[in-house]
């Protein structure tokens, strides 16, 4: 996933999509993987803004 070329709106949208996927995830590994991706995006939001 290329985060550096995404703008704030795109990062925020992707972050919210990942959190929605977490709500419907069934397995522990799936949830952990999605949360890690969401954390990466959130840190990118905080760094840039």
SULGIJO-V254349 format. One line per field, one symbol per residue. phi: phi as a letter, one per 30 degrees, with the letter a starting at -180 (. if undefined). burial: + if it has 16 or more other ideal C-beta (glycine too) atoms within 10 Angstrom, else -. Layout:
phi: ???
burial: ???
//
This chain:
phi: .cddccdedddddddddddddddcdccdddddddddddddddddddddb
burial: -----+----+--++--+---+-----------+--++--+--+-----
//
